[in-house]
Amino acid sequence: MIELGMHVDNWRHQDAPLKVPCEFAKNHGMKYIELGSVNGDYFVQSLGYNPHVPLHTDPLRLKAYLDSMGLKVSQIDAAYPISFPDGQYRGIPYTIESIKFARAVGAPYVDTTDGATKPAGYTDEEVMVLIKQYYRVILEWAESHDIIINVEPHGPYTTNPDTMERILSMFDSKYLRMNFDTGNTFIAGNDPVKFLERFKHKVTHLHIKDVSASLAKACRGEETGISTSVVAIGEGVNADNIAGCIEVLKKMKWSGVLSIECEAAPGKVEQGLAWLRKELAR
């Protein structure tokens, strides 16, 4: 069954605490939220102006709160860049803590990705070595904690379908899968439907982003990722591709969560939610 959820990151630019997206999800009939993670302290979050969750938060108390709201966590977003050298000593501990947190809070997936640019001074082959070592360590924790590690197309390596296939083939493990993103694949110059078709049997979770016409004109083929959609889902130039991706999922009887990534400007998430529900029912 295809379910609808949303990333709490939608409220980051609204300077809102976690309870705001949680209350929104409950009030609009959603069962799932996706949590962004902070490995340490962020004073803005501590002051109540950011919806992401520090990994030193008591996960059982958080789970009890979410249970009281009728909500589950679809995924923990721990997208520290795997393609940079500091991924070895900062990204790996970050993801390990996210795996432990996911297990405790009841989330089945942890999301990972590469950086927005290629690291200076490194060849692509050297970066592949960094990425392989990152997942070699992470997968040991994923397997022992029964948490799937998703790779999200977001940077120059993961939005390249051939390189993405190489990354997903590094280890023969059921714990290495994909978080597909409709917006990132589009802005990178790919056809999102074809991208999803190629990897559909590896996909466990999706980010749903539309793209404004002005952003597509300015950045498509030049950038590899966007944080959230500034237009409502279904309102932008990526709407037909999102509808096509939903049809791919329906045909294969895929079961999982579509996590909405849309700026929580007045009415925008509501508009996108209505459009997605209509597409799912069509």
N, C-alpha and C positions, 0 to 999 in steps of 0.2 A: 504494500500500500504506500502511495506517495503522500507524505505529510508536509505541511508547511510550518516553517519556523523562521527565526530571524536572528541576525547577529546583533548583539548589544552595541557593537561599534557604530551602529546607525545613530546612536545618541551621543557619540563622542564630541561632535562639533556643537551639540546643544548644551554642553557642560552639565550633563545630567548624571546622577548617581545610578547604580544598578537597579534600584527599586523602580525607576521610571520605566525602562523597557520591560521589566518583569510585569508591572501592572498593565502596561499596554498589551502585552501578549495575552495575559489572562482575560482582559476586557474585550479582546477581539477574537477569542476562541482558538488561539493557538496553544499547542501543547509543548512546543520546543523553543528553547533559546540556545544560541551559541555564545560561549563566553570567550572574551579576549583575556589574556593573562599578562600579569606583570611579575617578573621575577625579581622581587625586591620591593622598594618603596618608591612611590611617585607622589610628591606632595599634593599635586592637583587632585589625584584620586582620593587621597586621605582627607582632603578638605571637602569632598563630596561633589566634585565637578568632573567626574570621569566614571564611565560605567564598567571599566575593566576590573578584573579581580586579581589582587596580589596572591601569589601562590603560597604565602604563609597564612592566608585566611583559613579558618577552621572549616574544612570541607564538609564535615558532618553537620555542622550548624547551618551552613549554606544549603546543604541538601534538604534539611528539615524545613527551611524557609521556602525553598522551591516546591517541595512536596505540598506545603500548605497552600501554595498558589496553583497547584495542579500542573506544574511545569517540570519538564525534564531537560537535561543538557544534551544537545545533539552532538556537540564537539567542543573541545578546548582548542582555541587558536593559539599556537605557540610558534608563530612564523618568524623566528629569528633566522636571518639568512644563513643557509647551509653552505653557500658557495664562497664565503669569505673566510680567510684564515682564522679569524677570531671565532668562527663557528665551532672550531675544535675545542676551545677552552671556555667560551661563553654560551654558544648555541647548544652544545651537548648537555651541560648541566641544566640549562633552561628547559630543554625538552624532557629530560629525566624527571625534573620536578613536576612538569605538566602531566607526564604519564602517571605519576603517583597521585596527583590531584584528580585526574580523570577517573582513576580507579575508585577513589574514595567518594567522589560526587556522583558516580554512576554514568559518566559519559563514555561511550564506546570508542571514540576517535580523538586523536590529537593531530592537528594540522601543522604542516611544515612547508617551507618553500625556499627558493633562492632569493638573492638580492636583486634590487632593481637594475643594477648595472653589473658588468663583469669586473672582478677585482683587478686593479692595476698591477702589472708586473707578473701576472700568472697566465700561462697558456691554458687553453681549454682542457687539455689533457691533465694538467696539474690540478685544475679545478675539479675534474672528475675524480681524481684521487681523494681530494678533500671531502667531496660528497659521499664517496663510497665509505670512507672511514667514519664519517658522521653516522650514516645509517647502520654500519656494522655494530657500533656501540649502542645506538638507540634501539635497534631491533632486539637486542638481548633483554632490555628492560620491557619492551613492548610485549614480547612473548611471555615473560614471567608474570606480567601484570594483566595479560589478556586484553591489551589495548591495541587497536589498529592504528598505524601511522599512515596518515594521508600525505601525499605530495600534491601541492596546489600549483597549477600553472599561473605564474605571477611575474617571473623574471625572464631574462634572455635565454636561460637554459631550459626551464620548465615549460615555456610557451612554444618552444621548438618541438614539434611532435616527435621527431627522430631522437632528440636528446632525452625527452621525457621517457620514451620507450627504453632507452638505454639505462636510465636511472631506475625505472621500475623493474628492470631485468637484472639488476646488480645482485639481487639475492632471491632465492627461491623460497619466499616466505609469504604465507597468507596474511601476514601482518603488515605488508607494504602495499598500499593501495593509493587511490587518487581521490582528492577533493576537486571536482571539476568546477571551473568558474566561467560563466557565460561572458562576463564583461572583459576579463583579462585576455581570454583567447581572442575575442573580437578586436580589442584595441591593439593587440600585437599583430594584427593583420591576417589572422586565421579565420576560417569558416567554423564557428562554434559547433554546428551540427556535425560536420565531418570529423572534427576533433573528438567530439563525444562518441561518435560511431566507432572510431578507431580504438577507444579505450573503455567502452561502455561496460565491459565485464570486469574492469578494475575499479570502477567508480563506486564509492560507498556513501558519498555525501556531496551536495552541490551548493555553490554560492550562486545566487541569481542576481545579476546586475544588468540593468539596461544602460544605454550610453546616449547622451544628448548629441544632437546633430552637430553642434558647434565643437564639442570635444572630439568627436570622430573626425571632423574635418581637420582639426588642428593636430591631433596626436596619433591617429590610426597608422600603424606601421612604424611609428617613431618611438612609442612607449610600449611597455609590456604589461602594465597593470594599473588599475585604479582602485582606490580604497572602497568607495561606495558609489552608487549611482546618484547623480544630482537630479535626475528626473524620475518620476514614478516608474515602476516596472510596467512595461507595456506602452509607455509614452514616448520612448526613444527609438533610435534607428536600429536597435538590437532586438526589438520586440519579436519580429518574425523568427529570428534565430532561437530565441527563448522558447517560443511556441513549438518550433521544430525539435528542440531538445526534449521538451516534454513528450512529444509524440514518440521519440526514440525510446524514452523510458517506459511509456505505456506499452509499446509493442513488445518489449522484453520482460514486461511484468515486474519491473524494478520496484524494490521496496526500500524506502529511506526518506530522508528529510531534504527538502529544498529550503535553504537558509537565505532569506531575503537580505540583501545588502543595498540599502537605499537610505539616503539622508533623511532623517526624521524631521524634515521641514513640515509645516502644517499641512496635513492631508495627504502627503506623498506616500507614506507607508500604507495608509488605509486604501488609497487608490490602487497601488500595486497589488495589495492583498486581494482586493476584489477582482482585479484582472487575472491574477493567477488562479483563483478559485474557479473563475469562468473557464479558463483554459483546461484545468484539470477535469472539469465536469463535461467538457465538450466531447 
